[in-house]
Amino acid sequence: MFSTNSHEQTILEFAQGGYLGISAESFLIDRQAAGLSRYTLKFYRQFLIPFIKHCNANSLTLIYDISPDHLRRYFLTLSETHNSGGVHAAYRTLRAFFRWLVNEEVMSPEWKNPMLRVKPPKVATEPLEPISLQDVRALMGTCQRGTFTGHRDYAILLFLLDTGARAQELCNTTIQDADLNTGSVMIRFGKGGKTRMVFLGRKTRRALRSYLRLRHDNSPALFAAMNGDHLS
């Protein structure tokens, strides 16, 4: 993160020269300033850095040098080490980056966005196999009841089964977000920064109460590590 406006102005001036690495850095700064979550920023960075390295290895340091053919070849290369979902994630990142270049008028008016001529890679649509009840029971059987971590992990599994919450959403949930009387839980800053309400069944609420009775910390986290920190 950069702390001075003059530094950001310098970066933007280099970006307007068409330098790929500087433009990517300017893009990330702009997206951070726009309030995107750190997870989205991490997602963008995860797929921008390999692309820049690939371009540098092929002597493509300027955005003006990147053609639709270069992009197609890059995605083909990426498919050798990533599944279809990973390749599509890279495509979405680069599409957002090149759209930003257009919207911010970073490039000259004569420049044409090469991503417009690149079709999105196909993603496998095979449904994921759900976890079996036998496996659920086996997971719960590993939780050593009578211990702090055993009660906590047992409550976590039930919480996930009831709510379908994402892992990071569960880690971010606080005690104040959960009403154990009604079973309602407020999931804040979920995917896309959206907030929603989910609900817990009676068995999960009982498990949560048993776990919370073993807590002796002041952490606001609903699910905490033994030292009271939020789970990661």
C-alpha positions in Angstrom: 0.0 0.0 0.0 1.3 3.4 -1.0 0.9 6.3 1.4 1.6 9.4 -0.7 -0.4 11.0 -3.5 2.8 12.0 -5.3 3.9 8.4 -5.5 0.5 7.3 -6.9 0.7 10.1 -9.4 4.1 8.9 -10.5 2.8 5.4 -10.9 -0.1 6.6 -13.0 2.3 8.6 -15.3 4.3 5.4 -15.9 1.1 3.5 -16.5 0.1 6.0 -19.1 3.3 5.1 -20.9 1.9 1.6 -21.3 4.3 -0.3 -19.0 2.6 -3.5 -18.0 4.0 -4.0 -14.5 3.4 -0.3 -13.5 -0.1 -0.4 -15.0 -0.9 -3.6 -13.0 0.3 -1.9 -9.8 -1.8 1.2 -10.5 -4.8 -1.1 -11.2 -4.5 -2.7 -7.8 -4.1 0.6 -6.0 -7.2 1.9 -7.7 -9.2 -1.2 -6.8 -8.1 -0.9 -3.2 -9.1 2.7 -3.1 -12.5 1.7 -4.6 -13.1 -0.4 -1.4 -12.7 -3.9 -2.8 -12.2 -6.6 -0.2 -8.7 -7.8 0.6 -9.7 -11.2 -0.7 -10.7 -9.8 -4.1 -7.4 -7.9 -4.2 -5.5 -11.0 -3.3 -7.4 -12.8 -6.1 -6.4 -10.2 -8.6 -2.8 -10.2 -7.5 -2.7 -14.0 -7.6 -3.4 -14.0 -11.3 -1.8 -10.8 -12.4 1.7 -11.6 -11.2 2.1 -14.8 -13.2 0.8 -13.1 -16.3 3.3 -10.2 -15.9 6.1 -12.8 -15.4 5.0 -14.7 -18.5 5.0 -11.4 -20.5 8.4 -10.4 -19.2 9.8 -13.8 -20.2 8.5 -13.2 -23.7 9.9 -9.6 -23.9 6.4 -8.1 -23.6 6.9 -5.2 -21.2 4.4 -2.8 -22.8 0.7 -3.2 -23.0 0.8 -2.1 -26.6 2.7 -5.2 -27.4 0.1 -7.6 -26.1 -2.2 -9.0 -28.8 -5.2 -11.3 -28.7 -2.9 -14.1 -29.9 -0.5 -13.6 -27.0 -3.5 -13.8 -24.6 -4.8 -17.0 -26.2 -1.4 -18.6 -26.0 -1.1 -17.6 -22.4 -4.4 -19.3 -21.4 -3.4 -22.4 -23.3 -0.1 -22.5 -21.4 -2.0 -21.9 -18.1 -4.3 -24.9 -18.9 -1.3 -27.2 -18.6 -1.0 -26.5 -14.9 -4.5 -25.3 -13.9 -7.9 -26.8 -14.1 -10.6 -25.1 -16.1 -11.8 -23.1 -13.1 -8.3 -21.7 -12.5 -7.9 -20.7 -16.2 -11.3 -19.0 -16.1 -10.3 -17.1 -12.9 -7.2 -15.8 -14.7 -9.3 -14.8 -17.7 -11.7 -12.8 -15.4 -8.7 -11.1 -13.7 -7.2 -10.0 -17.0 -10.6 -8.9 -18.4 -11.1 -6.7 -15.3 -7.6 -5.3 -15.7 -7.9 -4.4 -19.4 -11.4 -3.0 -18.9 -9.9 -0.7 -16.2 -7.3 0.4 -18.7 -10.1 1.4 -21.0 -12.3 3.1 -18.4 -9.4 5.0 -16.9 -8.2 6.1 -20.3 -4.7 5.0 -19.4 -3.9 4.0 -23.0 -4.0 6.2 -26.1 -7.3 6.5 -28.0 -6.0 4.4 -30.8 -5.3 1.4 -28.6 -7.8 -1.5 -28.8 -8.5 -3.8 -25.9 -7.1 -7.2 -27.0 -9.3 -9.1 -24.5 -12.4 -8.2 -26.6 -11.3 -10.7 -29.2 -10.5 -13.5 -26.7 -13.3 -15.9 -25.9 -13.6 -17.0 -22.3 -12.3 -20.5 -21.6 -14.9 -23.2 -21.0 -15.5 -24.3 -17.5 -16.3 -27.9 -16.6 -19.9 -28.0 -15.4 -19.9 -31.4 -13.7 -21.7 -31.2 -10.4 -19.7 -31.7 -7.2 -20.5 -34.8 -5.3 -22.0 -34.0 -1.9 -20.4 -35.4 1.2 -22.1 -38.5 2.4 -23.8 -38.8 5.8 -21.3 -41.5 6.7 -18.4 -39.1 6.1 -20.2 -36.4 8.1 -20.5 -38.8 11.1 -16.9 -39.8 10.7 -15.8 -36.1 10.8 -17.9 -35.5 13.9 -16.5 -38.6 15.5 -13.0 -37.1 15.4 -14.1 -34.3 17.7 -13.0 -35.2 21.2 -15.9 -34.1 23.4 -15.0 -32.8 26.8 -12.2 -30.7 25.4 -12.3 -27.1 24.2 -11.2 -27.8 20.6 -13.5 -30.9 20.5 -16.6 -28.9 21.4 -15.6 -26.0 19.1 -14.9 -28.2 16.1 -18.1 -30.2 16.6 -20.1 -26.9 16.7 -18.2 -25.7 13.6 -19.2 -28.8 11.6 -22.9 -28.4 12.6 -22.7 -24.6 11.9 -21.4 -25.3 8.4 -24.0 -28.0 7.7 -26.9 -25.7 8.8 -25.8 -22.5 7.1 -23.7 -23.4 4.1 -21.4 -20.6 5.1 -18.0 -20.2 3.4 -14.9 -20.9 5.5 -13.9 -17.2 5.7 -17.4 -16.2 6.5 -17.4 -18.6 9.5 -14.1 -17.2 10.7 -15.4 -13.6 10.5 -18.6 -14.3 12.4 -18.7 -12.7 15.9 -20.6 -13.7 19.0 -22.9 -10.6 18.5 -23.8 -11.8 15.0 -25.4 -14.9 16.4 -28.7 -15.1 18.3 -28.9 -18.5 19.9 -32.5 -17.9 21.0 -33.9 -17.6 17.4 -31.0 -19.3 15.7 -30.4 -16.4 13.3 -26.8 -15.5 12.3 -25.8 -12.4 10.4 -23.1 -13.2 7.8 -21.4 -9.8 7.2 -19.2 -9.0 4.3 -19.8 -12.2 2.4 -19.0 -12.7 -1.2 -19.2 -9.4 -3.1 -19.3 -7.6 0.3 -23.0 -8.6 0.7 -24.7 -9.3 4.1 -27.2 -12.1 4.6 -29.1 -13.9 7.3 -28.7 -17.7 7.9 -30.3 -19.9 10.6 -29.2 -22.6 13.0 -31.1 -25.7 14.0 -31.7 -26.7 17.6 -28.9 -29.2 17.7 -26.4 -26.7 16.5 -27.5 -24.1 19.0 -27.0 -26.6 21.8 -23.5 -27.4 20.5 -22.7 -23.7 20.4 -23.8 -23.2 24.0 -21.7 -26.1 25.2 -18.7 -24.7 23.4 -19.2 -21.1 24.5 -19.4 -22.2 28.2 -15.8 -23.3 27.8 -14.6 -19.9 26.6 -12.6 -17.8 29.0 -11.4 -15.0 26.7 -12.7 -11.6 25.7 -12.5 -12.3 22.0 -15.5 -11.2 19.9 -15.0 -14.1 17.5 -17.8 -16.7 17.6 -15.2 -19.4 16.8 -11.8 -18.7 18.4 -8.5 -20.4 18.7 -7.3 -21.5 22.1 -5.5 -18.1 22.6 -8.7 -16.2 21.8 -7.7 -15.1 18.3 -10.1 -15.4 15.3 -9.6 -18.6 13.5 -7.9 -18.2 10.1 
